[in-house]
Amino acid sequence: MRLPATAEEFRVWMRRFDDGTNLGFLVRVRETGAAAGMVNINSIIRGRYQGASLGYAAFAPFAGRGYMTEGLAVALQYAFTELRLHRLEANIQPANKASLALVQRLGFRYEGLSPAYLYIDGCWQDHERWAITAPIPWTPDPSLPQA
């Protein structure tokens, strides 16, 4: 994922949150309020699926200091309780050891390799698919069909 580098890129990037199918959260340092990273809940699908994909990034000065573990854990709690989602997926490039360690710490399970999954830096990149489901008991969203 490439974060916006200019004010115009940021404005365009922020439009993705206008329709409610993508939600963005800022991870902040509790003591100072500094921005340590971000978490996105993307492509929320209701109906029989009740799931979404995750995007997240630590900002360079704060990487490796535990802020993303805490921030992503809070985002998962929100997704499973307030949004009442059932499943969240994180698709991670195999060389991204920090991201793989993060999802493992939080209880995600490995589901497989997705060859040529996303077009990044001029070529199709493989990704590992990791997922987590809501803890039981879970209260479904009203959009979940009953039959």
VEXVOTOR-343473 format. One line per field, with one value per residue (C-alpha): residue number from 1; residue in one letter; chain; z, x negated, y. Coordinates in Angstrom, 2 decimals, padded with zeros to 5 digits, m for minus. Layout:
k = (NUM,...)
r = (A,...)
c = (A,...)
c3 = (Z,...)
c1 = (X,...)
c2 = (Y,...)
This chain:
k = (1,2,3,4,5,6,7,8,9,10,11,12,13,14,15,16,17,18,19,20,21,22,23,24,25,26,27,28,29,30,31,32,33,34,35,36,37,38,39,40,41,42,43,44,45,46,47,48,49,50,51,52,53,54,55,56,57,58,59,60,61,62,63,64,65,66,67,68,69,70,71,72,73,74,75,76,77,78,79,80,81,82,83,84,85,86,87,88,89,90,91,92,93,94,95,96,97,98,99,100,101,102,103,104,105,106,107,108,109,110,111,112,113,114,115,116,117,118,119,120,121,122,123,124,125,126,127,128,129,130,131,132,133,134,135,136,137,138,139,140,141,142,143,144,145,146,147)
r = (M,R,L,P,A,T,A,E,E,F,R,V,W,M,R,R,F,D,D,G,T,N,L,G,F,L,V,R,V,R,E,T,G,A,A,A,G,M,V,N,I,N,S,I,I,R,G,R,Y,Q,G,A,S,L,G,Y,A,A,F,A,P,F,A,G,R,G,Y,M,T,E,G,L,A,V,A,L,Q,Y,A,F,T,E,L,R,L,H,R,L,E,A,N,I,Q,P,A,N,K,A,S,L,A,L,V,Q,R,L,G,F,R,Y,E,G,L,S,P,A,Y,L,Y,I,D,G,C,W,Q,D,H,E,R,W,A,I,T,A,P,I,P,W,T,P,D,P,S,L,P,Q,A)
c = (A,A,A,A,A,A,A,A,A,A,A,A,A,A,A,A,A,A,A,A,A,A,A,A,A,A,A,A,A,A,A,A,A,A,A,A,A,A,A,A,A,A,A,A,A,A,A,A,A,A,A,A,A,A,A,A,A,A,A,A,A,A,A,A,A,A,A,A,A,A,A,A,A,A,A,A,A,A,A,A,A,A,A,A,A,A,A,A,A,A,A,A,A,A,A,A,A,A,A,A,A,A,A,A,A,A,A,A,A,A,A,A,A,A,A,A,A,A,A,A,A,A,A,A,A,A,A,A,A,A,A,A,A,A,A,A,A,A,A,A,A,A,A,A,A,A,A)
c3 = (000.00,m000.88,001.29,m000.30,m000.59,m001.56,m000.40,m003.65,m003.36,000.21,m000.89,m003.57,m001.12,001.48,m001.03,m000.64,002.76,001.48,000.84,004.10,002.54,003.71,007.17,008.24,011.71,012.92,015.44,017.93,020.76,023.93,025.84,023.09,020.51,017.73,014.69,014.80,011.95,010.35,009.96,007.20,007.12,003.36,001.04,003.72,002.37,004.13,003.30,003.73,003.89,006.68,006.15,004.97,004.15,006.26,005.32,007.82,008.07,010.80,010.22,010.06,013.36,015.28,013.56,015.77,019.02,019.59,018.52,015.56,017.67,020.04,017.26,015.10,018.14,018.86,015.20,015.29,018.43,016.74,013.58,015.47,017.99,016.53,012.84,013.68,010.95,011.09,009.09,008.37,005.92,005.66,002.43,002.99,000.72,001.89,002.45,004.85,008.03,010.39,009.04,009.15,012.77,013.61,012.34,013.99,017.35,017.01,016.24,012.48,010.72,007.47,004.64,001.66,m001.04,m003.64,m006.66,m008.55,m006.14,m006.34,m008.86,m006.87,m008.07,m011.69,m011.35,m009.93,m006.40,m004.56,m001.15,001.77,002.88,006.66,008.30,011.66,012.59,015.34,018.75,019.89,020.90,017.99,017.33,013.58,011.67,010.66,007.00,007.59,005.96,008.44,006.04)
c1 = (000.00,m001.28,m000.09,000.67,m002.31,m000.60,002.47,004.29,003.42,004.71,008.02,008.47,007.51,010.02,012.90,012.75,014.42,017.43,019.85,019.40,017.96,014.47,013.61,010.33,008.80,005.74,003.52,002.21,m000.29,001.79,m000.68,m001.41,001.37,m001.21,m000.01,m001.70,000.13,003.47,005.95,008.56,011.53,012.08,014.76,017.32,019.74,022.99,025.53,024.24,020.58,020.52,016.83,014.18,010.50,007.95,005.26,002.83,m000.52,m002.81,m004.35,m008.15,m009.15,m006.76,m007.26,m008.20,m007.08,m003.77,m001.42,m000.06,000.60,002.73,004.33,005.25,006.63,008.94,010.02,010.82,012.91,014.82,015.36,016.72,018.89,020.00,019.98,020.96,018.73,018.00,014.77,011.77,008.97,005.44,003.54,m000.19,m003.23,m005.30,m008.43,m006.62,m007.75,m006.58,m003.03,m002.96,m004.11,m001.44,001.49,000.11,m000.11,003.54,004.78,005.27,005.01,003.14,005.50,003.21,001.20,002.90,000.58,000.44,003.01,002.38,000.64,m002.06,m005.18,m004.61,m003.96,m001.54,m002.56,m001.78,m000.10,000.56,004.18,004.75,008.18,009.86,013.50,015.59,015.40,018.39,020.98,021.41,024.40,025.01,025.86,029.56,028.55,027.55,030.25,032.05,032.44)
c2 = (000.00,003.44,006.29,009.68,012.00,015.28,017.19,016.34,012.63,012.73,014.31,011.64,008.87,010.14,009.88,006.10,006.52,008.49,005.60,003.66,000.49,001.51,002.83,004.40,004.71,006.55,004.74,007.28,007.23,007.49,009.70,012.24,011.92,011.46,009.50,006.07,004.35,003.63,000.77,000.51,m001.83,m002.12,m003.46,m004.25,m006.85,m007.67,m010.40,m013.94,m012.88,m010.25,m009.55,m007.14,m006.88,m005.04,m002.60,m001.17,000.56,001.82,005.23,004.91,006.57,004.28,000.91,m002.02,m000.39,m002.24,000.54,m001.41,m004.50,m002.43,m000.35,m003.32,m005.17,m002.21,m002.09,m005.83,m005.36,m002.52,m004.57,m007.57,m005.68,m002.34,m003.31,m006.90,m008.31,m012.02,m012.29,m010.09,m010.89,m009.53,m010.20,m009.85,m010.11,m013.11,m010.98,m008.63,m010.39,m007.62,m007.75,m011.56,m011.48,m008.89,m010.95,m014.09,m012.26,m011.29,m014.80,m014.75,m018.11,m018.77,m019.75,m019.98,m018.24,m016.05,m015.89,m012.58,m011.11,m007.34,m005.08,m003.26,m001.44,m002.36,m006.09,m008.63,m009.64,m012.87,m012.52,m014.80,m014.78,m014.60,m014.40,m014.09,m014.60,m013.04,m014.65,m016.69,m015.63,m013.24,m011.00,m010.86,m007.73,m007.54,m007.88,m011.54,m013.72,m015.99,m018.92)
